[in-house]
Amino acid sequence: MNAYRMKPLAFPWPPLIYGAALAAAFLLQAYFPLAVSETESWIATAAGSVLILVAIVLDVWAMRTLLDCHTTIMPNRCSTHLATSGPYRFTRNPIYLGYTLATAGIGLVMLNPWCLVTATVAAGVTSVIAIKREELHLLSRFGIDFERYCNGTARWI
């Protein structure tokens, strides 16, 4: 298979990475609890709820944009069109950004500070395992158009 047709990933890892991050956060909190002041827990709950809501809106908006562009949502399938509209105007990875925000938001709602740590780690792992490969795939498929897009749009925020 030539580089033009190369799939970005053999398996859709990012959802599993963030699922593992949440599981690790809850295990870490169970065995190595970090103290959290519960006097103003409603603030953390409200902030976490906002993050989760923003994450859901961002993910749905990004998926809708991909469907409107007639390209795949799955990270292990070949892209047929370069999405540069919708949330892709602001970030090249709005779905992964949504996963990260949701993980952090769950941590705030559940008063589990480990979620903030594991969300950061999951974002780093996703960058290495998925985003780098996806960017190579998009570069091989769309060439200079993808390069221009990268020059004007941040990878995360």
N, C-alpha and C positions, 0 to 999 in steps of 0.2 A: 504494500500500500504506500503510495507516495505521500509526501508531506502535505500536499494540497488536500488530500482526503483524510489525513490522519485525525482520528478521534482525539479529543483533548484528554479524556480519562477512560480507563478500562472499566471503572466502577464509580458510581456517584458517591464519593467519599464525604463531602461536606456535611450533609445531614447527620451522618454517623459520628463525625468529629464533634459536632456540637451536642449531640446526644451523649457522647462519652464525656464531654466537658461538664454537662449537668450532672451526670452520674458521679463523676469524680468529685464535684463540688459538694454533693450531699454526703458522700462517703468521708471526705475530708472534714466536713463539719461534724459528722458523727464521731469520728475518732480523734480529730484535732480541732476542737471547737474554737472559733474566734469569738470573743466577747462582743456583744452588740448591745448598746443602750436601747432599752425598749420604751423609754420615757416619751420619745417623740416618734414612735414607730409608724404613726399615721403618715408622716412626711415621707418615709422610705416607701411605704405602701403606695402612696399617691405617685411618687416619682417613678417607681417600678411599673405601676399600671400605665403611666404615660409612655414609658419606654416600650412596653409590650404592645400598646396600641399603635405607636409609631412604627414598630417593627412589622406588625401585621399589615398596616396600610402600605408600607414600603414594599413588602414582599408581594402583596396582591397587585400593586401598581406595576411592579417590575415584571411579574408573570404575565399580566395583561398586555404590557408593552411588547413582550416577546411574542405572544400569540398574535398581536396585531401586525407584527413584522414578519409573520409566517416563518418563524424559526423555532428551534427546540428550546424547551425549558430545562431539559435534562442535561447535566454537565458532562455526561458520557456519550453524547450524540453530536454529530457534526452540525455546525451552524450553517444555515443557508443564507442568512442576511445579517448584516451588522446593525445591531440596535444602538441608536444614538439619541433617541428621543425619550420622553417620559423621565423616569428617575436616572436613566443612563446619561442624561445631560449633566448630572451632578457627580455621579460616581460610576466607575466601571463595574462595580460589584454590589449593586443594591440588595440582592438577595442575601449575600453573605453578610453584608452590613446589617440587614434585618435580623439574621440569626444571632449576630453578636449582640445587638441591642436587646433582643428577646432574652438571651441568656443572662445579661446583666440585669434586666428588668425582673426576671424571675428571682434572681438573688436579692434584689431590694425588697420585693414583695414577701419573700420567705425569710427575710433577715439573715441571709446566708452570704457573708462577704466572700467566701470562696468562689462564688459564681462570678464575681468581678474578676478574680484572678484567672479562673479557667476560661472565661470569655476571651480574655486577652491572649491566653495560650492558644485557644482554638483558632482565633484570628490569625495568629502567626503560623500555625500548622496548616491552616487552609491556604495561606499565601504560598507556602512551600509546596504542598502536595497538589493543590488544585489550580490556583490562580496562575502560577507560572506556566503550567501546561496549557491552560485555556488560552493564555495570551499568545503562546507559540502557535497554537491552532488557529487563532483568529488572524495572526500575522501571516501565516501561510495561506489562509483563505482570502484575506481582504487586502493584504499588502499595505500600500501607502495610505489607503483610507483608514486602516486601523492605526497606523503610526500617527497620522494627523489627529485622530480621535484621542489617542493616548497623550499627545502633547497638550491637549486642551481640557482633559478630564482626569481628575484624581483617581487613583486606584481604589481608595476607601472613602475618604471624605474630602 
